[in-house]
Amino acid sequence: PTEPDEAVQELAREYRAIVEEILEARGNQPVIAMLRQIDEPGALADTAGFSPDLSYEKKLELLETIDVAERLGKVTGWMREVLAEIAVRERIREDVSENMEKTQKEFLLRRQLDAIRKELGEDETSVVEEFRARIADSAMPEHVREQAERELGRFERMGESSPESQTIRSYLDWLLAVPWGTRSEERLDPSATREVLDADHAGLEDVKDRIVEYIAVRRLREERGIEPDKRSGAILTLIGPPGTGKTSIGESIARSLNREFVRMSLGGVRDEAEIRGHRRTYIGALPGRLVRALRDAKTMNPVILLDEVDKVGADWRGDPSAALLEVLDPAQNSTFRDHYLDVEIDLSEVVFIATANQAETKIGRAHV
């Protein structure tokens, strides 16, 4: 028919729009201009014969289709498939380009970061070598050294760019902060202890006598060669109101023994992790207070004052008093394991002294 109906006109408009989209994607403007000059739907459908996207069989099928509406329907469907394929290719190309730009940007930033670190003498290789040298110079036991070398190997494989690298660095720093093998030369002399106590404190004769007796027994056990795990588990506990000199007596005992002194406040502690440390699976994990006390003392045999043991609490986070009893037990504290470091730490050479304001509480009675 010379005048196509509305359905054929609609098919012609749809076909023209799809073909123009394909040509615009390929940047073929002259063909678009030529296509816009064709008004007759049958002639417009015949332009599909120029398409490089249609196979020989499809072009032959197009020639065999006489009806204009049917012919436009076929070419419209075919060209819609071609447009969809072009869209997929374009999306893939954009994704690849975006990923390449991101990769190139990260590569350049890493190169700049490496250059800055090298300029400052802090490149990744120097960090690994520094840790390796510190581990080699440390007097840590063999099982601790193996753990440190395993973590250093993980750090070396992951590199600085890994999110876990900072966690491993912090762990190695804490592992090396423990004064492995460093000990003060102890002086077990009851008469010297009495002189120091008399010089620092007036009165308190019964307290001084008990302390001197405690030092004399320690000296006698050492002279007889009694093993640390078979020694008495008695812990000196100084009980009295605030301000009566309990902490200063502990400092005097440490000075008389020629040991370092560290005060560990336990007032209000309710979390067992304060004693044993947090596991490294938690964000912001830290070692327990005992490891930090050893780090501050810089020796493995300091005098640690457990201040206000009568105010230790317990709740759903655990019972810190149970962890303290393990720390103070001479049969167990040689193999104390901090949750953060996850290695055995020998606390058998530490002298523990406790203080309390009253002995009527459960914790106070247990330690007394």
C-alpha positions as a Python dict, from the first residue, in 0.01 Angstrom:
ca = {
    (1, 'P'): (0, 0, 0),
    (2, 'T'): (115, 354, -77),
    (3, 'E'): (8, 486, 264),
    (4, 'P'): (135, 267, 554),
    (5, 'D'): (-84, 238, 861),
    (6, 'E'): (2, 369, 1207),
    (7, 'A'): (145, 34, 1333),
    (8, 'V'): (396, 25, 1047),
    (9, 'Q'): (491, 389, 1112),
    (10, 'E'): (550, 306, 1480),
    (11, 'L'): (774, 11, 1385),
    (12, 'A'): (966, 235, 1145),
    (13, 'R'): (1025, 497, 1419),
    (14, 'E'): (1144, 231, 1662),
    (15, 'Y'): (1377, 78, 1405),
    (16, 'R'): (1520, 420, 1314),
    (17, 'A'): (1583, 504, 1683),
    (18, 'I'): (1763, 174, 1748),
    (19, 'V'): (1983, 204, 1440),
    (20, 'E'): (2073, 565, 1527),
    (21, 'E'): (2176, 451, 1877),
    (22, 'I'): (2402, 187, 1722),
    (23, 'L'): (2553, 436, 1477),
    (24, 'E'): (2610, 699, 1749),
    (25, 'A'): (2787, 441, 1965),
    (26, 'R'): (3017, 372, 1669),
    (27, 'G'): (3055, 741, 1578),
    (28, 'N'): (2914, 703, 1228),
    (29, 'Q'): (2738, 1039, 1179),
    (30, 'P'): (2723, 1040, 791),
    (31, 'V'): (2516, 723, 789),
    (32, 'I'): (2280, 873, 1047),
    (33, 'A'): (2222, 1171, 816),
    (34, 'M'): (2154, 939, 523),
    (35, 'L'): (1914, 732, 734),
    (36, 'R'): (1710, 1040, 829),
    (37, 'Q'): (1643, 1114, 461),
    (38, 'I'): (1452, 785, 412),
    (39, 'D'): (1082, 816, 487),
    (40, 'E'): (930, 507, 324),
    (41, 'P'): (910, 219, 584),
    (42, 'G'): (995, -56, 334),
    (43, 'A'): (1305, 126, 209),
    (44, 'L'): (1404, 196, 570),
    (45, 'A'): (1382, -174, 654),
    (46, 'D'): (1591, -257, 348),
    (47, 'T'): (1885, -51, 488),
    (48, 'A'): (1951, -345, 723),
    (49, 'G'): (2115, -511, 426),
    (50, 'F'): (2411, -272, 479),
    (51, 'S'): (2458, -381, 842),
    (52, 'P'): (2784, -573, 912),
    (53, 'D'): (2619, -722, 1222),
    (54, 'L'): (2366, -933, 1029),
    (55, 'S'): (2464, -1270, 890),
    (56, 'Y'): (2416, -1381, 529),
    (57, 'E'): (2124, -1601, 632),
    (58, 'K'): (1944, -1312, 802),
    (59, 'K'): (1993, -1084, 501),
    (60, 'L'): (1855, -1354, 274),
    (61, 'E'): (1557, -1397, 506),
    (62, 'L'): (1503, -1021, 491),
    (63, 'L'): (1490, -1032, 106),
    (64, 'E'): (1237, -1315, 119),
    (65, 'T'): (1001, -1121, 352),
    (66, 'I'): (755, -927, 136),
    (67, 'D'): (527, -778, 401),
    (68, 'V'): (664, -443, 525),
    (69, 'A'): (535, -475, 881),
    (70, 'E'): (682, -826, 916),
    (71, 'R'): (1009, -709, 762),
    (72, 'L'): (1033, -413, 1005),
    (73, 'G'): (953, -642, 1299),
    (74, 'K'): (1238, -878, 1208),
    (75, 'V'): (1503, -610, 1157),
    (76, 'T'): (1394, -426, 1471),
    (77, 'G'): (1438, -741, 1679),
    (78, 'W'): (1777, -812, 1525),
    (79, 'M'): (1902, -457, 1576),
    (80, 'R'): (1778, -457, 1936),
    (81, 'E'): (2005, -759, 2000),
    (82, 'V'): (2296, -575, 1835),
    (83, 'L'): (2233, -267, 2054),
    (84, 'A'): (2221, -481, 2368),
    (85, 'E'): (2553, -643, 2277),
    (86, 'I'): (2710, -300, 2218),
    (87, 'A'): (2580, -184, 2558),
    (88, 'V'): (2734, -487, 2729),
    (89, 'R'): (3067, -429, 2556),
    (90, 'E'): (3062, -63, 2653),
    (91, 'R'): (2989, -150, 3017),
    (92, 'I'): (3272, -402, 3023),
    (93, 'R'): (3505, -150, 2864),
    (94, 'E'): (3412, 113, 3124),
    (95, 'D'): (3462, -133, 3411),
    (96, 'V'): (3800, -238, 3278),
    (97, 'S'): (3901, 124, 3226),
    (98, 'E'): (3788, 219, 3575),
    (99, 'N'): (3973, -74, 3731),
    (100, 'M'): (4285, 7, 3532),
    (101, 'E'): (4271, 369, 3645),
    (102, 'K'): (4226, 259, 4006),
    (103, 'T'): (4511, 8, 3977),
    (104, 'Q'): (4739, 263, 3814),
    (105, 'K'): (4652, 519, 4083),
    (106, 'E'): (4723, 270, 4362),
    (107, 'F'): (5048, 170, 4192),
    (108, 'L'): (5161, 531, 4169),
    (109, 'L'): (5065, 602, 4530),
    (110, 'R'): (5252, 292, 4649),
    (111, 'R'): (5559, 398, 4453),
    (112, 'Q'): (5541, 743, 4608),
    (113, 'L'): (5494, 591, 4954),
    (114, 'D'): (5792, 360, 4900),
    (115, 'A'): (6004, 655, 4787),
    (116, 'I'): (5908, 855, 5096),
    (117, 'R'): (5987, 562, 5325),
    (118, 'K'): (6321, 504, 5157),
    (119, 'E'): (6402, 871, 5197),
    (120, 'L'): (6320, 843, 5568),
    (121, 'G'): (6494, 507, 5600),
    (122, 'E'): (6165, 337, 5684),
    (123, 'D'): (6096, 124, 5377),
    (124, 'E'): (5929, -214, 5421),
    (125, 'T'): (6256, -407, 5390),
    (126, 'S'): (6420, -198, 5662),
    (127, 'V'): (6118, -256, 5894),
    (128, 'V'): (6144, -634, 5851),
    (129, 'E'): (6522, -625, 5899),
    (130, 'E'): (6483, -408, 6208),
    (131, 'F'): (6239, -655, 6365),
    (132, 'R'): (6462, -946, 6268),
    (133, 'A'): (6763, -780, 6434),
    (134, 'R'): (6565, -700, 6749),
    (135, 'I'): (6443, -1059, 6772),
    (136, 'A'): (6797, -1189, 6727),
    (137, 'D'): (6930, -955, 7000),
    (138, 'S'): (6651, -1041, 7243),
    (139, 'A'): (6705, -1302, 7512),
    (140, 'M'): (6355, -1443, 7466),
    (141, 'P'): (6306, -1819, 7516),
    (142, 'E'): (6309, -2046, 7213),
    (143, 'H'): (5929, -2097, 7200),
    (144, 'V'): (5877, -1720, 7211),
    (145, 'R'): (6139, -1667, 6940),
    (146, 'E'): (5963, -1917, 6713),
    (147, 'Q'): (5632, -1734, 6764),
    (148, 'A'): (5796, -1398, 6685),
    (149, 'E'): (5958, -1533, 6367),
    (150, 'R'): (5626, -1681, 6251),
    (151, 'E'): (5451, -1346, 6294),
    (152, 'L'): (5740, -1166, 6122),
    (153, 'G'): (5710, -1407, 5829),
    (154, 'R'): (5338, -1327, 5803),
    (155, 'F'): (5416, -955, 5809),
    (156, 'E'): (5678, -996, 5535),
    (157, 'R'): (5436, -1191, 5313),
    (158, 'M'): (5148, -946, 5362),
    (159, 'G'): (5344, -625, 5323),
    (160, 'E'): (5268, -280, 5460),
    (161, 'S'): (4960, -239, 5242),
    (162, 'S'): (4773, -519, 5420),
    (163, 'P'): (4512, -408, 5678),
    (164, 'E'): (4652, -666, 5922),
    (165, 'S'): (5012, -544, 5900),
    (166, 'Q'): (4969, -281, 6174),
    (167, 'T'): (4819, -543, 6407),
    (168, 'I'): (5121, -770, 6353),
    (169, 'R'): (5362, -479, 6408),
    (170, 'S'): (5191, -392, 6737),
    (171, 'Y'): (5207, -755, 6846),
    (172, 'L'): (5579, -781, 6769),
    (173, 'D'): (5645, -453, 6952),
    (174, 'W'): (5471, -584, 7263),
    (175, 'L'): (5646, -921, 7237),
    (176, 'L'): (5981, -741, 7224),
    (177, 'A'): (5879, -501, 7503),
    (178, 'V'): (5885, -787, 7757),
    (179, 'P'): (6232, -779, 7918),
    (180, 'W'): (6314, -1142, 7839),
    (181, 'G'): (6625, -1258, 8025),
    (182, 'T'): (6680, -925, 8205),
    (183, 'R'): (6699, -958, 8583),
    (184, 'S'): (6809, -742, 8872),
    (185, 'E'): (7076, -883, 9100),
    (186, 'E'): (6878, -959, 9413),
    (187, 'R'): (7007, -882, 9761),
    (188, 'L'): (6847, -1104, 10025),
    (189, 'D'): (6979, -952, 10347),
    (190, 'P'): (6732, -927, 10639),
    (191, 'S'): (6952, -681, 10830),
    (192, 'A'): (6980, -451, 10525),
    (193, 'T'): (6602, -472, 10481),
    (194, 'R'): (6553, -366, 10845),
    (195, 'E'): (6789, -73, 10801),
    (196, 'V'): (6602, 51, 10495),
    (197, 'L'): (6263, 13, 10667),
    (198, 'D'): (6385, 196, 10979),
    (199, 'A'): (6529, 476, 10769),
    (200, 'D'): (6209, 522, 10567),
    (201, 'H'): (5940, 460, 10831),
    (202, 'A'): (5900, 541, 11198),
    (203, 'G'): (5719, 292, 11419),
    (204, 'L'): (5528, 3, 11260),
    (205, 'E'): (5747, -244, 11446),
    (206, 'D'): (5516, -541, 11396),
    (207, 'V'): (5500, -470, 11022),
    (208, 'K'): (5878, -442, 10994),
    (209, 'D'): (5929, -763, 11193),
    (210, 'R'): (5695, -953, 10960),
    (211, 'I'): (5871, -820, 10649),
    (212, 'V'): (6214, -907, 10785),
    (213, 'E'): (6088, -1253, 10872),
    (214, 'Y'): (5954, -1292, 10517),
    (215, 'I'): (6291, -1191, 10366),
    (216, 'A'): (6478, -1425, 10602),
    (217, 'V'): (6260, -1720, 10498),
    (218, 'R'): (6315, -1642, 10128),
    (219, 'R'): (6690, -1633, 10187),
    (220, 'L'): (6681, -1963, 10379),
    (221, 'R'): (6480, -2135, 10104),
    (222, 'E'): (6722, -2008, 9841),
    (223, 'E'): (7024, -2128, 10038),
    (224, 'R'): (6867, -2471, 10067),
    (225, 'G'): (6805, -2479, 9691),
    (226, 'I'): (6429, -2524, 9706),
    (227, 'E'): (6274, -2510, 9360),
    (228, 'P'): (6058, -2201, 9289),
    (229, 'D'): (5742, -2406, 9224),
    (230, 'K'): (5784, -2577, 9564),
    (231, 'R'): (5834, -2259, 9761),
    (232, 'S'): (5576, -2108, 9990),
    (233, 'G'): (5291, -1927, 9822),
    (234, 'A'): (5263, -1673, 10104),
    (235, 'I'): (5209, -1318, 9979),
    (236, 'L'): (5273, -1017, 10199),
    (237, 'T'): (4948, -824, 10236),
    (238, 'L'): (4957, -478, 10393),
    (239, 'I'): (4616, -387, 10537),
    (240, 'G'): (4523, -43, 10661),
    (241, 'P'): (4331, 277, 10587),
    (242, 'P'): (4440, 500, 10300),
    (243, 'G'): (4744, 716, 10369),
    (244, 'T'): (4910, 487, 10625),
    (245, 'G'): (5216, 418, 10406),
    (246, 'K'): (5138, 81, 10250),
    (247, 'T'): (5270, 175, 9904),
    (248, 'S'): (5584, 342, 10043),
    (249, 'I'): (5660, 27, 10245),
    (250, 'G'): (5644, -170, 9920),
    (251, 'E'): (5891, 74, 9763),
    (252, 'S'): (6124, 31, 10059),
    (253, 'I'): (6108, -349, 10026),
    (254, 'A'): (6196, -323, 9656),
    (255, 'R'): (6491, -96, 9729),
    (256, 'S'): (6619, -324, 10006),
    (257, 'L'): (6602, -622, 9764),
    (258, 'N'): (6771, -421, 9487),
    (259, 'R'): (6472, -482, 9260),
    (260, 'E'): (6260, -256, 9043),
    (261, 'F'): (5925, -147, 9184),
    (262, 'V'): (5594, -133, 8992),
    (263, 'R'): (5255, -43, 9135),
    (264, 'M'): (4953, -216, 8978),
    (265, 'S'): (4622, -65, 9088),
    (266, 'L'): (4334, -313, 9103),
    (267, 'G'): (4068, -87, 9249),
    (268, 'G'): (3740, -131, 9060),
    (269, 'V'): (3881, -388, 8815),
    (270, 'R'): (3597, -615, 8697),
    (271, 'D'): (3725, -743, 8363),
    (272, 'E'): (3941, -1054, 8364),
    (273, 'A'): (4112, -923, 8049),
    (274, 'E'): (4275, -652, 8263),
    (275, 'I'): (4487, -931, 8415),
    (276, 'R'): (4515, -1180, 8126),
    (277, 'G'): (4491, -936, 7835),
    (278, 'H'): (4254, -932, 7535),
    (279, 'R'): (4267, -1182, 7253),
    (280, 'R'): (4404, -1039, 6930),
    (281, 'T'): (4078, -1110, 6749),
    (282, 'Y'): (3928, -801, 6918),
    (283, 'I'): (3978, -450, 6784),
    (284, 'G'): (4204, -245, 7010),
    (285, 'A'): (4332, -553, 7197),
    (286, 'L'): (4612, -498, 7451),
    (287, 'P'): (4816, -719, 7685),
    (288, 'G'): (4714, -746, 8049),
    (289, 'R'): (4846, -529, 8330),
    (290, 'L'): (5108, -785, 8432),
    (291, 'V'): (5279, -768, 8092),
    (292, 'R'): (5265, -390, 8104),
    (293, 'A'): (5412, -398, 8455),
    (294, 'L'): (5705, -610, 8333),
    (295, 'R'): (5756, -369, 8044),
    (296, 'D'): (5764, -72, 8282),
    (297, 'A'): (5999, -251, 8524),
    (298, 'K'): (6235, -358, 8240),
    (299, 'T'): (6322, -671, 8442),
    (300, 'M'): (6164, -1013, 8488),
    (301, 'N'): (6204, -1008, 8868),
    (302, 'P'): (6057, -680, 8994),
    (303, 'V'): (5852, -615, 9304),
    (304, 'I'): (5491, -573, 9189),
    (305, 'L'): (5253, -408, 9433),
    (306, 'L'): (4896, -531, 9385),
    (307, 'D'): (4718, -225, 9519),
    (308, 'E'): (4365, -248, 9665),
    (309, 'V'): (4304, -619, 9606),
    (310, 'D'): (3998, -596, 9830),
    (311, 'K'): (3823, -379, 9569),
    (312, 'V'): (3846, -632, 9283),
    (313, 'G'): (3498, -702, 9146),
    (314, 'A'): (3339, -966, 8926),
    (315, 'D'): (3066, -954, 8660),
    (316, 'W'): (2974, -1107, 8322),
    (317, 'R'): (3323, -1019, 8188),
    (318, 'G'): (3484, -1270, 8423),
    (319, 'D'): (3635, -1292, 8769),
    (320, 'P'): (3972, -1112, 8793),
    (321, 'S'): (4038, -1269, 9134),
    (322, 'A'): (4056, -1615, 8974),
    (323, 'A'): (4322, -1490, 8732),
    (324, 'L'): (4508, -1326, 9022),
    (325, 'L'): (4512, -1651, 9217),
    (326, 'E'): (4677, -1820, 8918),
    (327, 'V'): (4933, -1540, 8901),
    (328, 'L'): (5015, -1572, 9271),
    (329, 'D'): (5027, -1954, 9280),
    (330, 'P'): (5397, -2062, 9264),
    (331, 'A'): (5293, -2392, 9104),
    (332, 'Q'): (5128, -2213, 8810),
    (333, 'N'): (5281, -1869, 8760),
    (334, 'S'): (5593, -2004, 8589),
    (335, 'T'): (5374, -2080, 8287),
    (336, 'F'): (5140, -1778, 8296),
    (337, 'R'): (4990, -1717, 7951),
    (338, 'D'): (4869, -1372, 7850),
    (339, 'H'): (4580, -1388, 7601),
    (340, 'Y'): (4726, -1115, 7379),
    (341, 'L'): (5084, -1244, 7358),
    (342, 'D'): (4969, -1610, 7369),
    (343, 'V'): (5309, -1729, 7495),
    (344, 'E'): (5414, -1856, 7837),
    (345, 'I'): (5567, -1597, 8070),
    (346, 'D'): (5763, -1695, 8381),
    (347, 'L'): (5640, -1492, 8681),
    (348, 'S'): (5799, -1716, 8942),
    (349, 'E'): (6080, -1467, 9014),
    (350, 'V'): (5845, -1173, 9072),
    (351, 'V'): (5789, -1066, 9434),
    (352, 'F'): (5420, -982, 9477),
    (353, 'I'): (5301, -760, 9761),
    (354, 'A'): (4930, -687, 9810),
    (355, 'T'): (4760, -398, 9983),
    (356, 'A'): (4402, -367, 10108),
    (357, 'N'): (4199, -124, 10313),
    (358, 'Q'): (4010, -400, 10495),
    (359, 'A'): (4040, -776, 10533),
    (360, 'E'): (3667, -847, 10573),
    (361, 'T'): (3593, -882, 10200),
    (362, 'K'): (3609, -1216, 10019),
    (363, 'I'): (3910, -1105, 9814),
    (364, 'G'): (4085, -964, 10117),
    (365, 'R'): (4043, -1289, 10314),
    (366, 'A'): (4159, -1497, 10017),
    (367, 'H'): (4483, -1304, 9979),
    (368, 'V'): (4547, -1275, 10354),
}
